[in-house]
Amino acid sequence: KSFVYYSTFHSLLNAIMDII
């Protein structure tokens, strides 16, 4: 569960970086 949560957070962070 924790790994999936971390993966989702990383994906969201990557999306934000792509937007910026």
N, C-alpha and C positions, 0 to 999 in steps of 0.2 A: 504494500500500500504506500509506504513512504517513498519508495523508488518511483512509483507512478506519479505521485504528487510532485516530486522533484523534477521529473521529466516534463510535466505540464508547465511548471514554473519556468523551466529553462526555455521551453518553446515560446512561452509568452514573452519572456525577456528578449529572445531572439527576434520576435516579431516587432517589438518596440524598437530595437536597435535598427531594424530594417526600415522602419518608418522614419526614424530620426536621420 
